[in-house]
Amino acid sequence: MVLKLVQAAADRFFPSQYAYHILIGIITVTALRAFARGRTTNRERDLHNRTFLVTGGFTPLGLTLLQDLASRGAKVIALSPYPIDSPNVTILVSLLRTTYNNENIFAERCDLANSADVRKFCMQFLTEGEEGTKSQPNDKEKEKEKPGVRADSRLDGIIFAHEYQHLGVPNFLRTRSTDDTERQRESDSLATFLMTTLLLPALLVAPVERDIRIINIVNPFYAAASAAVRTSKAFDPTFKLLTPLPPSSTSSTPSPLSRKNSVFLTEGLRSLRTIIFTRHLQRIFDALPKPQIPKTEEGTSSVPIISGRMQRSNIVAISVSPGISRVDTVSRLLNADWNAVETEENVGKKFSWIGVLLYILLLPLLYISTKSPKFAIQSILHALFLPTPFKVLSQAISSSSETESKSQSANDKSTHDAKPRTSTSQLTREELLKPGALYAECAIVRLDLAVPAPPLPEDKTADSTKGKGKEKEKGGKGLKEEVLQIEDDGEYGGEIAGRMVWEAYEAALKVWERDSGSDGDGQKDGEAAH
C-alpha cells in the first residue's frame, strides 16, 4: 500500500517524461553545493600541550574553530567581548570542556575596540603568564580544584578571527551610521596590529624548536581591492577616520569618510591591508639576526642546514580567507544578525527586519552557494596543520641522526659507512606551509600587485640625511647601529607596500590610543569627539 502511494505521488509530481531533467537538476545542485563548500583539509595534527590565543572566539566561525581545537587537546584562551561571568561565556566554555573532556579551555575579557583594554591584557599575559587569564565555572568546588597551569607566557599560535565578520550593509538596511561602521572596522584592524606587536617578546624568546604560527583570518573581498589597485595604479593604506592631521590643519577632527567606495571594496581594502601587513611581518621575522635552526643531537656529526629560501624563522605569519559564510558574511551583509544586539558596541543598533526576511527567503539558495562555519574553517585548519620547512627539516635531521648512529654501531669495523642524507629537494615533495602567504580553499593565493613608491617629503629627506651623519658619528666612536636588511621579494606589493601599510598602522595607532584613553570611558569620549 505504501509503495503504491509513493508511486502515485511520483507519477503525479515527477512525470516520467521529465525524469532526465530532474536527474540533471539534482546532479547540478549537488555539484554546485560541493563546489561552494570548497576543499577540505586532508591534514591532521596533535595539538596537546599547545597553547593558542583566539580572538573572535565567540562568533559563529570562532566557536566552530574552538570546537576543533578543543577536540584535538589544545589549550585555548579565547578573548571575549562579553563579561566573563555572563551566560554567553560560562555556558559555552562549560559545554566545550565537558563535550571534549578538555579542561584547558579558558576565556578572558578583552574589548578589542579599546586600545587600553588590549594593552592591559597583553601586559598581564606577559608579566603574569597564563595564570590570571583563566575563567573557571561558578561552581565553588571546581574553583577550588583549579588545574595547575604554568605561570609562563607560552604561546604556540595566535589566531585573529575577529576581522573576518563582515561590516557594512546597503543603505536601505542600515541601522547605524557609516562612520560608526568604519570606526569599528579600523579599530578591529588596529587591535590586531597592537596585540601582535605587544606579544612579540613572548614569541621571540620562545625555544627555537617551538613551531609558532600567527594566523590572520580575512574576508574574501580582497580580490575586489586587488583589482582596484591594479586598475588605478595607486594604493592608499591609510585609515580614513584615524589618520593624523597635518600640522598646518586647523581642524580638530579627521576628514569625513568618503562614501564613494562600495561596501565590498571597503571590506576588500581592509582585507588587503591585513594581507600585506602579514607578509611584511614575515619579512621582519626572516630578517632578524641569527637565524634560528633546529638543534643537533648530542653525539652525532650531523649539521642542520636550513634553506634560507624556504624559511629562516620558527615563527610563521600567514593570512587565511575562509570564503563566503552564510552566518558571518551574508547575514551581516543583510543586517540580519540579531545576536549583534547583545554586544556592548551595538546597544541600540538593532538589526533590520527587512534583512531578516530577505535572509530567510534566500536561505535555500544560500544553503547551496555559501559555506557553513564547519566548511569555512577548513582553510584555517589546513594552515594550522601543514608542516613548516623548519619543522620538517628538524624531524628529518633527528631521524637521520638515529639511523646514522644505528649503522655506525652495526658496522663499527668498516671505515666508510654510508650516511643517509635528507636534501631540500626531497623535503619539498611534501606540501609545506609557505611563510607569509595567503591561503584560500586550502591552497596558496598569489596576488599581482604593483605598488609605486610614495614620494618622500622634504622634511623626511632632510631627516634621513641627518640620520646618516649620526650613524657615521656612532661608527667613528665604535658603536654600530643595527639595521634590519629586509629583502624585497615582490610578493603582495613587495617591501614598499609592506612598509607603507606598517607606517599607516603606526600613525593610526597613535590617534586610536589617544582617543581611547585609559579606560572604556575614554574610548567613548574619543568616539564622541569624532
N, C-alpha and C positions, 0 to 999 in steps of 0.2 A: 504493500500500500504506500509506504513511504517513498519507495523508488518511483512509483508511478506519479506521485505528486511532484517529485523532483524533476522527472522527465517532462511533465506537463508545464512546469514553471520554466524549464529550459527552452521548450519549444515556443512558449508564449513570449519570453523576453529575449531569447537568443535564437532567432531563426537560423536554420541550417545554412541558408544561402549567405549569411554574414559570419560564418564560423571563422573563415580565414581572416577577415577584417578584425574580428575580436581577438584572435590569436596574435596577429601582428600588433594590435594595440597593447595587449598585455606585455608582449616582449619589449616593445618600445618604452613603455612606462618603467618596466623593470630595469632596462638598460640605463635610462635616464637617472633613475634613483641610485643605481650603483655608481654611475659617473659622478653624480652630485655628492655622494658620500666621500669620494676621494679615496686615496690609498690608505691602507692601514699598515702600521709598522710591523715588521717581521723580526724585530729585535726584542730582547729581554735583558733585564739587569737586576741583580740583587742589590737592594738599597738598604739593607740592615746596617745599623751603626753609621748611617749617613744623615746629616742634618741639612734641611732645606728651609729657606725663608721664602714665603709665598705672600705676595701682595695680591689683593683682589681675590682672596681665597673664598669669599662668601658670595661671589657671583655664580651664575649657573656653570660657566666654564671652570671657575676656580674650585667649586665644590666637586665637580667631576674629577678634576686633577688631584684634589686632596684624597679622594677615594682611591685612585690608582697608586698614589704614593703610600698611603696607609696600608693598602693591601700587600705592598712589597716590603713592609717593615721599616720604612723610612721614618725618621724623626722630623716632624713638621712644626714650624712656627708660622702660623697664619696671622697676618695683620688684619684687623677688623675695624671698620668704621663705627661699629656699634660698641657700647659699653660691654665689658667682659661679663658682667652679671646679667645681661639681657637674655631673654629666652632664645633669640636668634643665634646666640653664640653657644650658650651652655647646652642646649638640646642637640645642636649639630655636632659639637665636639664629643659629647657623650655617646651619640649614635656612632660616630666614626670609631671611637675607642672600643665599644662593645661589639660592633659588627665585624671589625677586622682584628680584634684581640690585640690591639696596639695602644698601649698607654702613653706613647710618646707623641701624642697629638695635642698641641698647645695653641693658644690664641693670645694675642696681645693687642690692646687698644692703641691704634695709631691713626690719627687723622691726616691723610696724605694731602689734604688741602691746606694744611697749616705747616709751614716750614719749621716752626719752633717745636711742634709735636714730632716731626721727623727727626730733628736733631736730638731731641730728648730720648727717643727710643734708641737711636744709633749709639749715643754716648753711653746709655745704660747697658746696651748689649756689649759694647767694647770693654767697659770697665767692670761690670758685674758678671759678664758672661751670660750663659743661657739661664742661670738662676735668676729669677725675678721676671722672666718672660713666660712663666708658666701660668696657665689658668686651670685651676682644679675645680671639680664639681662642688656643688654647695654641700654635699654630704660631709658632715663633720668627721665621720670615721675615715673617709677617703682622704680628707685633708690631712689627717694625722699620718696616713700611710703614703706620704708623697714619695714617688720613685726617686732614687738617687740620680742626680743629674750633675755632670761635670761642670764645675764653675769656670769653664773657659768659653771662648767665643768661637768655637769650631763652626765652620760653615763649609759644606760641600757643594752648595749651589744656592743661587738667588733667582727666583722666578718672578718676574714682574708681569703679572696678569691684569693689573688694574687698567692699563691703557687699551685693552682690547675692546671693551664695551663701546658701542657706537655712541657718539654725541652729535646732536643736531637733528632737527626734524624740519619737514616742509612748513611753509608759512601758515597754511590752514590748519595744521595740527599743533602749532606751537603754543605752549603754556608758560614759557619763560623767555626772557629777553635773549637776544643773540649774544650780547656782551657777557651775560652770566654763563652761557654755554661755552663761550671762548675762554672765559676765565677758568672754568673747570678744566677745559682741555689743556690749557697751558700749565696750570698747577699740577696736573697729573704728570705731565712730561718733566717738569722741574723736580717733582718728588723722586722720579726715577734717577735723574742726574744727581741730586743731592744725596740720596741714600747710597748710590753706587760709590761716589767719591768718599763718603764718610766711612763706609765699611771696607774700603780697600786695605787699610792697615791690617785688619784681621785676615785678609786673603793673602797679602804679600808675605806675611811672616809664617804662613802655614808650611808644614813639611813639603818638600819638593815631590814626594811620592803621591800626594793627595791630588785627586782629579777634581778640580773646581770648575763649575760652569755658571755663567751668568746668562740667563735667557730672558730676552725682551720679547714679549708677545705683542704683535702689532696687528692693526686691522688690515683687511685685504685691498684697500683702495690706494695703496702705494703706486699701483700701475698707472692710475689716472694722473697722479702728481708727477711721476717719472715722464710720462708723455708730454705733460705741460712744460716741464723743464727743458726737454729736448726741443720742443717747438719754439718756445720763447727765447731759448739760449740764455736764460737768466735764472739765478737761484737765490732766493731770499729766505734764509733760515731764521730770521728774527721773529721774536714773539710780539704779536700785534699790540697786546694790552700791557705788556711788561717790558717794553723797550725803553731804555733810559733816554731822556730828552737831551738834546744838545745843549751846551752851556748858554748859547745865545737865545734859547727859547724862554719866553716869559710865562708860558702856561704851566700850571702845576699838575696837569693830568695828561696822560698819553693821548695820542690821536685816536679818534673813534675807529672801531673795527670796520674794515672795508667789507661791504656786503656783495661785492661783485662775484666772488667765488661761490660755487655751488657747495652744497653740503658734502658731496663726495670728494670734491677737490680739496676742501679744507681738511677733511679727515685724512685724505691721502698725503697731504703735506706734513701733517703730524706724524704719520706712519713713516714717511720717507726720511724725515729728520731723525727719528729714532733709529732707523736702519743705518744711516750714515754715522750717527754717534756711536753705535755699537761696533761698526767696522773700525772706526778711528780708535776706540778704546782697545781693540785687539792690537792695533799697530803700536800703541803705547806699551802694552804688555810685552810685545815682541822686541821692543826697543830698549827694555830695561837692561841694565848691565848685568853681567854674569848670568848668561842663560842657564836655566835650571835643567839638569839632566838626571835620569834615574841613577841611583846608587849602584855600584858594583857589589857583587857578592864577595865576602871575605874569602881569601884563599884561592881566588881564581885570577886568571890573567886577562879576562875579557874586559875590554874598554868600551863602554857605551858611547856611541856616536849618533847624535840626533841630526837629522837633516834640517837645516835652517829654513829650507824651502817649505817644509811641511808644518813645523810648529817649533816655537822657541820657548814657550812658557807653559806651565801646567795649568794656567788659568785661561779658560776659553770663554769668549763673549760671542754670542750668536743671537740672531733675530729669527723669530718664527711667526709665520702668518697662518693661523688655523683655517682661514677661509670664511665663508659667509655662514653664520649660525642663525638659526631661527630665533633663538631667545636673546642672544647677546647683540645681534646685529639688526635683524628685521623688526623685531618687536620694539626696540628702542628707536629705530628709524621712523616707525609709525606712531611713536609716543604711546605705546600700548603696554608698557611695563609698569603695572600698578605697584610692584614691590619697591619701585624707586621712591614712593612717598614715605617710606619708613626711614629713610636716611635723614640725618640732620641737615644736610645741604639742600634737600628738596622739600623742606617743610613749607606747605602752602603751594608747591609747584605740582599740581595734580596732573595725572595722566589725561589723555584725550579719549573720551568715549567713542568718538568717531574713529580714532585709531584702533581701539579695541575691536570695534565692529569690523573694520577692514581686515584686521589680523585674523579674526575668526573666519571671515568669508574666504580669505586667501589661504587658510591653513591647509586644505588638501593639496593645493599647488605647491605651497612651501614645504610640505612633507616630502614631496618628490624632488624639489630643486634646491633645497638648502640642507645644512647639516644640523644634526643634534649635537649637544655638547660631547657625547661619547665619541663621535667620529671627528669632532673638531679638535680634540686634544691629541689625535694620533701623530700629527707632525711634531707636537711638543714632546711626546714620549719618544719619538724617533730621535730627536736631537738630544734627548736626555740619556738614551740607551746606547747610541752609537759609540764605539770606542774611539778615542783620540789617538793620533800618531804617537803622542808622548806615552800613553798607557800601553799601546801595542808594542812599542819598542822596549819598554821596561819589562813586559812579560816575556817577550822573545829573548831578551838578554838573560833573564833569570832561567828560562828553560834551557837555553843554550849552555849556560854555565853548569847546570846539573848534568846534562848529557856529556859535557866535556869531562867533568870530574869522574863520572862512571867509566868512561872509555879509558881514562888515564889509569884508574885503579885496576881495570881488567887487563890492560896492556902496558904494565909498568916496565917490562923489559924492552919494549920497542922504543927506538929513539925518535921516531917521527910518527906521531899519531894524527889522524885526520880530524880536524876540528870543525864542527858544524858552524856555519855562519848564516846569519839572517840578514839579507840585503834589503835595502829600501824598496827595490822593485818587487820583492816578494811580499812586503807588507802592504803595498798599495793595491794588491789584488783584492783585498778586502775593503769593503766600503768603510771609510773613516770619516769622522766628523771634521769638517773644514772650519777652522777658527775664523771668526768674524763674518761668516757667510749668512745669507738669508735663506731659510728653509720654508718651503710650502709644498704640501702634498708629499711629504717625506722625501723631498729632493731639493737640490740647491737651485736657487733662482739667481740669475745673472741680470743685472740692470745696466743698461748702457747710458751712462750719464757723463756729459762733458760740461763741467762747471768752469767758467772762466775765472781767473784770479781777480779778486777785488783790488781796485787801486788803493795804494797806501796814502793816507792823509799826510800833509806836510809835517804836522807835529810828530806823527809816529815815525816818519822817515828821519827826522832830527833826533828823536829819542833813540832809534836804532843805531845811528851814527855815534851818539854819546855812549851807548852801551858797549859798542865795540872798543872804544877807547878805554873804558873802565876795565874791560876784560883784559886788555893788554897790560894795564897797570897791575892787575892782580897777577897776571902771568909773570911780570917782572919781579914781583915780590915772592914768587914761588908758590902762589896759590892758584890752583887750576879750577875753573868753573865748569862743572859737568853739564853738558847739554845733550839731551836725548837726540839721537840721529834717527828720525822717523823716515822710513823708506816710503816712496810714493809708488804703490803697486797699481794705481789706476782703477781699482775696484770701487764701485759705488761713488763715483765722483773723485776718487783719489784723495791724496793728502790735503789738497786745497779745500775740497768740500768738507772733509772731516774737521779741519781747523776752523772753517767758518762756522760750522754747527757748534763746535765746542765753545768758541768765543761768544756765540749767541746765547748758549746756555749760561755761561758765566755772567754775562751782562744782565740777562733777565733774572737770574737768581738773586742778584743784589737788590733789585727792585722788589721781588717777591718777598724776600726776608724782611725788607724794610716795611712793607705793607702788612705782613703777617703779625709782626710784633712778637712779644714773648709768650703770648697765650692765645687762646681761642678768641678772646675779646679783641685783641689786637688785630687778628685776621679779619674780624667783622668790620672793625673801624677802617681797615685798609680797603675793604670792598666798598664801604660807604663813601670813601673819599673819591673812588672812581665814579 
